[in-house]
Amino acid sequence: MLVNGQSKAWEATSQQWLNLDSFWHNWAYNRGGITWGRSKDYPPYEQINEQDTLLIELESGTCMMEFWHSRWRRANDVRRWDDAFNTYSACNKVFD
């Protein structure tokens, strides 16, 4: 959702609008943190567990990823927060 011209997401726990990066970090923190941190590379497949998370870095930005049903997916494709997440930062280029 756009709030004052910026993409924001409602974070229910804190009852406030957050920018999408802060929303991702807050969501991951509440689940125990980003499993694989922030990286330009995906971790070794044999070490990944279902629902692991990774903030993947591309030249165009970052995208929160979640390992779901045997493959990495954009976290929004699993969680379905809002379609705006799929075009935010590098999320629209993560599978190029």
N, C-alpha and C positions, 0 to 999 in steps of 0.2 A: 504494500500500500504506500502511496505517496503522502508524506506529511511534510508540509512546507517545501515541496519540490524535491524531497529526498526520499529514497526507498527506506521504509521502516517496517518493522514487524512488532506486533504486540507480544510482550513477554509477560505471561500470566503471573508467574511467581513474584516478580518485582512490580507488577501492575504499571508498566511503562512501555512506551515506544522506544525501540532500540534500532540503531543502524544494523544492517544485515550481518556485518562481521561480528558485532557484539552479540547479536542474537545467536549466531553459530557457536561462539565461544561459551556463552551462557548455557546453551543446550548441551554442549559436550561436557562442560564442567559438572552439570547436574547428573550426568551419566557416568562420571568418574574421570573425565578428561578426554582429550583427543588421544586415542590409542597409539597412533603412529606419528603424532606431532604434525609438523609442517615440513613438506619435502617436495622436491622436483621429481622424485622417483617413487614409484610404487614399491612397497616392501615385498620380500620374497613370498610368493603365493603359498608355499607350504607352511608359512608361519602365521598366516592370517586366520582369524576366527570370525564367525558370523557376528555381524553388527559392529565390527571394528570400524574406527573412523580415521580419516586422514584429511588434512587440509592440503590439497594438492596445489602446487605453485606452477603457473605458466607465465609466459612473458606478459600476457594480458591481465594477470591478476591471480586470484585464488578461487578455489571451490571446495566446499565441504563435501567429502565423499563418505559413503558408508558401504561396507561390504555386506551384501545382501543376496541370498540365494546363489552363492558360488561366484559372484563377480562384484566388482566395484561399480557403484551407482552414485549419482548425485544424491546427497542426503534428502533433498527435496523430492526426488522421485520415489523415495521410500516413505518419507514422512508426509508429503503433500501439504506443506505449509501454505505456499502460494506460488502461482506460476511465475511471479516476478523473480523468484530465486533462480530459476533456470536461465535467466538472461543477465543476472547480476555478476559483475566481475568477470571471471574466466569460465563460469559455468556453461555458457553457450558454446565454448570451444574445447571443453575438456575431452570430448571424444573424437576430435579432428585428427 
